[in-house]
Amino acid sequence: MTSVGGTEMVDWKLAVATATRLVRPGPEVSRDEAREVVAELRRHAEAAEGHVRGFTRMGLREGETGVRTPVLVVDRAGWVKANVAGFRAVLGPLLEKMQGRRAGLPGGAVLGAVGGKVTGVELGMLLSFLASRVLGQYETFAPVARDLPGSPEGGGRLLLVAPNIVQVERELDVDPHDFRLWVCLHEETHRTQFTAVPWLRDHIEGEIQTFLAETDVDPATLLERVREAAQSLTGARPPQEGRSIVELVQTPAQREILTRLTAVMSLLEGHADYVMDGVGPQVVPSVAEIREKFQKRRASGAGRLDAALRKLLGLDAKLRQYRDGERFVRAVVDEVGMDGFNRVWTSPNTLPTKAEIAKPADWVARVHGRTDG
């Protein structure tokens, strides 16, 4: 934990304890059914790897061994532990910087009053809510722990949250076996993106760390944003528009980095949706029904979750990332084929800009030297 002026800025252990205590129970399943769900998700994850690599043509070239990353089927508490470990690793440099600036700050007294334990509780409240909504996640920055295995090469790990998958398949009233494979196709695409493109993880981590290094924020103000987000979930504080971490971006350099990261995330999420739709009809018989029902849920069922995330991170564009990114991938593949699209993975220089996500023809012209004319 990072200690600031004798006060822990974030009590990570307390965040985990709070989240696991408050997280809502999952759907009722028998012990035998739970074992069956876990086993099926593992089988689907393994099968999805072949489907995704075959469709995307992102398989390993001759002689390559690739990075092997584990698949973890977890419960909601397991998702919390994994994400806290990831947050701690990524945010470490920023918290260390804040530690150095703690003394003499005008907000220092406020931060001292709030304390790391209170912050840990508030963060745990936020995570307890998110833990019941996430179906799966490729955890890119995944520190290895005894109870959370990861790739020895640092390639991350794939998390599948079994109780949430079961809950959603029941809510949508869809074929559970088809739905589980459908979810695995989406998450496996993210794993393929990072394992087949070795430079991608380091590139994104470098962008994030550069962004954090540029941060010049009062620690009390930053942690207050976390508290507001958590309290908005419990009704302790009504939503207020116009306050988010993104608004704390001060420098032109940070704005440029944020624009690049937005473009990359749009690409990754849109690509996963495109692949899921492309592979689905071949291996998921009820894919059309699943897709229709899930899209309605995604658009209207997130409710308070979306409000919290918008409040904390300013990510009103999250759903738009899926739509715009998928449209970019589809337009490029239609124009230059899958192999032509895959030139996007050549280097950071071939990643689309935010403007090119909106105008795929501009990316084709830049990378392939082709225009509509």
NORNORKA-V799482 format. One line per field, one symbol per residue. psi: psi as a letter, one per 20 degrees, with the letter a starting at -180 (. if undefined). burial: 1 if it has 16 or more other ideal C-beta (glycine too) atoms within 10 Angstrom, else 0. A space follows every 10 residues. Layout:
BEGIN
psi: ???
burial: ???
END
This chain:
BEGIN
psi: qppokippgp nghhgggggh hipqqaqpqr gghghggggh hgghgghhgg gghggikkrq rpiqhrppqq pporahhhgg gghggggggg ighghgghgh igpiqhjghg hhggqhgggg gghhgghhgh hjhpgrpong nnpprgjmqa phjkjaqppp nghhgggghg hilrohgggg hgghgghhgg ggghhinhig ghgggggghg ghhipmqohh gghhgggggg hhhijhpqqp qjorhhiiph qhgghgghgg hggghggggh gggggghghg hhinhkhggg gghhggghhi ihdhgggghh ggiklhjghh ggghghhggg ggghgjrghg hiihjgrhhj qqrhhhghnh hhgghghikq rh.
burial: 0101001111 1101110111 0110010000 0000001001 1001100110 1110110100 0000001011 1111110111 1111111101 1001101100 0100101100 1001111011 1111111111 1111111111 1100000101 1001111111 1111111110 0101100111 1111111111 1111111001 1011001100 1101101111 0111111111 1110000000 0011110110 0001001101 0111111111 1111111111 0011001011 1011000000 0000110111 1101100100 1111111111 1110110000 1101100000 1110011001 0011001000 000
END
